[in-house]
Amino acid sequence: MERTLIDNRYQLRALAGSGGMADVYLAYDKVLDRHVAIKLLKARYARDEEFVERFRREAKSAAALVNRYIVPIFDWGEAEDGTYYIVMEYVPEGDLGDRIKNEGILSPGTAAEVALQVAEALQAAHKRGIIHRDVKPRNILIAGSAHIKVADFGIARAVESTTISHSGDILGSVKYMSPEQAAGERVGPESDLYSLGVVLYETLTGRVP
């Protein structure tokens, strides 16, 4: 890990995950004295204006969402060294994917409760014209024994706005994609609900359809 401090405020502690566009670290906010998760745009994309714009749109769209079942965005910006970042709530209890892998499938009642909470989070986003586009167990974080939070609206986009994510782009995890998203077509709220259905199936059976 080359850098350890972002904007003289966020102390990077450990790599928590890595995606195609960004790395996520556990970090410490020196100003507010709390642990956070910070997403850093990968260096090889920093000079790519399209990727930078997509990263900025992620921050703006996600920060606009306020719901008890959505991971909140605290801050975002560009560090002095040109690193683009997004700061969000740190949820330490892992994700639904780990839960299924380590403890097995969920009971029907628990699976239904998880699905209802994810559905409420998606409804809040859809009301603002935002499609998640990557609903999967790894993006459903465990915030408590009966509480989840949906994370990573990183490839979400505001449906009504002009975007750099063209209709031909295929973004997301293939196993959970709706047919229209897999075909590179324009997607709507129904696509997220399809993905949620796949997740629900997996929570009950341990595998995808």
C-alpha positions as CSV (number, residue, x, y, z in Angstrom):
1,M,0.0,0.0,0.0
2,E,1.9,3.0,-1.3
3,R,-0.1,5.8,0.3
4,T,-1.3,5.8,3.9
5,L,-3.0,9.2,4.3
6,I,-5.6,10.8,2.1
7,D,-6.2,14.6,2.3
8,N,-4.3,14.7,5.6
9,R,-7.5,13.2,7.2
10,Y,-8.1,9.6,6.3
11,Q,-5.5,7.1,7.6
12,L,-5.6,3.9,5.5
13,R,-5.5,0.8,7.7
14,A,-6.1,-2.3,5.6
15,L,-7.4,-3.3,2.1
16,A,-11.0,-4.4,2.5
17,G,-11.8,-5.3,-1.1
18,S,-11.0,-4.6,-4.7
19,G,-13.2,-4.1,-7.8
20,G,-12.5,-3.4,-11.4
21,M,-12.5,0.3,-10.9
22,A,-11.5,1.0,-7.3
23,D,-10.0,-0.4,-4.1
24,V,-11.8,-0.2,-0.8
25,Y,-9.9,0.3,2.4
26,L,-10.7,0.3,6.1
27,A,-9.6,3.8,7.2
28,Y,-9.6,6.1,10.2
29,D,-11.1,9.6,10.0
30,K,-8.7,11.8,12.1
31,V,-11.2,14.7,12.2
32,L,-14.3,12.9,13.4
33,D,-12.4,10.1,15.3
34,R,-14.2,7.2,13.7
35,H,-13.5,4.2,11.4
36,V,-14.8,4.5,7.8
37,A,-14.5,2.7,4.5
38,I,-12.8,4.6,1.7
39,K,-12.9,3.8,-2.0
40,L,-10.0,4.9,-4.1
41,L,-10.1,5.1,-7.8
42,K,-7.3,2.9,-9.2
43,A,-4.3,4.9,-10.4
44,R,-4.5,3.5,-14.0
45,Y,-7.9,5.1,-14.4
46,A,-7.1,8.5,-12.8
47,R,-6.1,10.0,-16.2
48,D,-9.1,8.6,-18.0
49,E,-11.7,11.4,-18.0
50,E,-14.5,9.0,-18.6
51,F,-13.7,6.9,-15.6
52,V,-13.1,9.9,-13.4
53,E,-16.5,11.3,-14.4
54,R,-18.1,7.9,-13.7
55,F,-16.5,7.9,-10.3
56,R,-17.7,11.4,-9.5
57,R,-21.2,10.4,-10.6
58,E,-21.1,7.5,-8.2
59,A,-20.3,9.7,-5.3
60,K,-23.0,12.3,-6.2
61,S,-25.7,9.7,-6.8
62,A,-24.9,7.6,-3.7
63,A,-24.6,10.6,-1.5
64,A,-28.2,11.7,-2.4
65,L,-29.6,8.4,-1.0
66,V,-30.7,8.5,2.6
67,N,-32.3,5.3,3.9
68,R,-31.7,3.0,6.9
69,Y,-30.9,0.1,4.5
70,I,-28.3,2.0,2.4
71,V,-24.7,2.5,3.3
72,P,-24.3,6.3,3.6
73,I,-21.7,8.4,1.9
74,F,-19.8,10.8,4.2
75,D,-17.4,12.6,1.9
76,W,-15.8,12.5,-1.6
77,G,-13.2,14.4,-3.5
78,E,-9.8,14.5,-5.0
79,A,-6.7,14.3,-2.9
80,E,-3.6,16.5,-3.5
81,D,-1.9,13.7,-5.3
82,G,-4.8,13.3,-7.7
83,T,-6.4,10.3,-6.0
84,Y,-10.1,10.3,-6.3
85,Y,-11.9,8.9,-3.3
86,I,-15.3,8.3,-1.7
87,V,-15.7,7.9,2.1
88,M,-18.6,5.8,3.5
89,E,-19.8,4.1,6.6
90,Y,-17.7,1.1,7.7
91,V,-19.9,-1.9,8.3
92,P,-17.7,-4.5,10.1
93,E,-19.8,-7.6,10.1
94,G,-19.1,-8.7,6.5
95,D,-21.5,-9.3,3.7
96,L,-24.2,-11.7,2.7
97,G,-21.9,-13.6,0.5
98,D,-19.6,-14.4,3.4
99,R,-22.6,-15.2,5.6
100,I,-23.8,-17.8,3.1
101,K,-20.4,-19.2,2.5
102,N,-19.4,-19.5,6.2
103,E,-22.8,-20.3,7.9
104,G,-24.9,-21.8,5.1
105,I,-28.3,-20.9,3.7
106,L,-30.7,-18.6,5.5
107,S,-34.0,-19.7,7.0
108,P,-37.0,-18.8,4.9
109,G,-38.0,-16.1,7.4
110,T,-34.6,-14.5,7.5
111,A,-34.2,-14.7,3.8
112,A,-37.6,-12.9,3.4
113,E,-36.5,-10.2,5.9
114,V,-33.3,-9.6,4.0
115,A,-35.1,-9.4,0.7
116,L,-37.6,-6.9,2.1
117,Q,-34.9,-4.7,3.4
118,V,-33.0,-4.7,0.1
119,A,-36.3,-4.0,-1.7
120,E,-36.8,-0.9,0.5
121,A,-33.3,0.3,-0.2
122,L,-33.8,-0.2,-4.0
123,Q,-37.2,1.5,-3.8
124,A,-35.6,4.6,-2.2
125,A,-33.0,4.7,-5.0
126,H,-35.6,4.1,-7.8
127,K,-37.7,7.0,-6.5
128,R,-34.7,9.2,-7.2
129,G,-34.2,7.7,-10.7
130,I,-31.2,5.7,-9.6
131,I,-30.6,2.1,-10.7
132,H,-28.2,0.1,-8.6
133,R,-27.2,-2.3,-11.5
134,D,-25.1,-4.6,-9.4
135,V,-27.3,-6.2,-6.7
136,K,-25.5,-9.2,-5.4
137,P,-24.6,-10.8,-2.0
138,R,-21.2,-9.0,-1.8
139,N,-23.0,-5.6,-2.0
140,I,-25.4,-6.5,0.9
141,L,-23.6,-5.8,4.1
142,I,-24.5,-7.2,7.5
143,A,-25.2,-4.3,9.9
144,G,-26.7,-6.4,12.7
145,S,-28.5,-9.6,13.5
146,A,-31.6,-8.5,11.6
147,H,-30.3,-5.5,9.7
148,I,-28.6,-5.2,6.3
149,K,-27.4,-2.3,4.2
150,V,-27.0,-2.1,0.5
151,A,-23.6,-0.9,-0.6
152,D,-21.7,0.1,-3.8
153,F,-24.0,2.1,-6.0
154,G,-20.7,2.4,-7.9
155,I,-22.1,1.6,-11.3
156,A,-25.5,3.1,-10.5
157,R,-26.6,6.0,-12.7
158,A,-29.4,8.6,-12.6
159,V,-31.8,7.4,-15.2
160,E,-33.1,10.8,-16.1
161,S,-29.7,12.5,-16.5
162,T,-27.2,12.4,-19.3
163,T,-24.5,10.0,-18.4
164,I,-21.2,8.7,-19.8
165,S,-22.4,5.1,-19.2
166,H,-23.7,4.2,-22.7
167,S,-26.5,1.7,-23.2
168,G,-24.0,-0.7,-24.7
169,D,-21.9,-0.9,-21.6
170,I,-22.2,-4.1,-19.6
171,L,-21.6,-3.3,-16.0
172,G,-22.2,-5.6,-13.0
173,S,-21.8,-9.2,-12.0
174,V,-23.0,-11.6,-14.7
175,K,-24.6,-14.3,-12.5
176,Y,-27.0,-11.7,-11.1
177,M,-27.7,-9.7,-14.2
178,S,-31.1,-9.4,-15.8
179,P,-31.3,-10.5,-19.4
180,E,-31.6,-7.0,-20.7
181,Q,-28.5,-5.9,-18.7
182,A,-26.5,-8.9,-19.9
183,A,-27.4,-7.9,-23.5
184,G,-26.1,-4.4,-22.9
185,E,-29.5,-2.8,-23.2
186,R,-30.8,0.1,-21.2
187,V,-32.1,-1.0,-17.8
188,G,-34.7,0.1,-15.3
189,P,-35.9,-0.7,-11.8
190,E,-37.1,-4.1,-13.0
191,S,-33.5,-5.1,-13.6
192,D,-32.6,-4.6,-10.0
193,L,-35.6,-6.6,-8.9
194,Y,-34.5,-9.5,-11.2
195,S,-31.1,-9.4,-9.5
196,L,-32.8,-9.3,-6.1
197,G,-34.7,-12.4,-7.1
198,V,-31.5,-14.2,-7.9
199,V,-30.0,-13.2,-4.5
200,L,-33.1,-14.5,-2.7
201,Y,-32.9,-17.8,-4.5
202,E,-29.2,-18.1,-3.5
203,T,-30.0,-17.3,0.2
204,L,-32.4,-20.2,0.2
205,T,-30.5,-22.8,-1.8
206,G,-26.8,-21.8,-1.6
207,R,-26.5,-21.4,-5.4
208,V,-27.7,-19.2,-8.2
209,P,-30.5,-20.3,-10.6
